[in-house]
Amino acid sequence: MKLRTTIAGALLALGWATGAFAFTSNVSIGDNFFTPRNDTILVGDAVRWTNNGFNNHTSNGTGFEVWASGTLGSGGTFTRFFNNVGQFTYRDNLSSATGTIYVIGATSTSNTSWGKLKQVYRKGNRVTNAKPRR
């Protein structure tokens, strides 16, 4: 029995470390806008940008952590994992669209430079501080 528990624990830890339990939030790129423009995720989660516009677009980090999707044609996607707490601004270099990804810790209380969330919950595909109803 102890061996099964050890193996199960190791597999769980491996899944956590490899991102198997990561959540992916979706951001739609339109012609000159992102929807949602701002999003909140947990550390280790990913954001997938999908170009739903007619023109080419990009997702490029503009803050202290820089990334570049390259040019995304209509229907193209770009996914990025966020492994650090922070406020990550981004823009479309081919239009005037801008947005922000807020990454908070997975602990019950998160202190951030933009405020304090007392409790963190997942509600569908969003992170919220509203306690779920039972």
Order of alpha helices (4+ residues) and beta strands (2+ residues): alpha-beta-beta-beta-beta-beta-beta-beta-beta-beta-beta-beta-beta
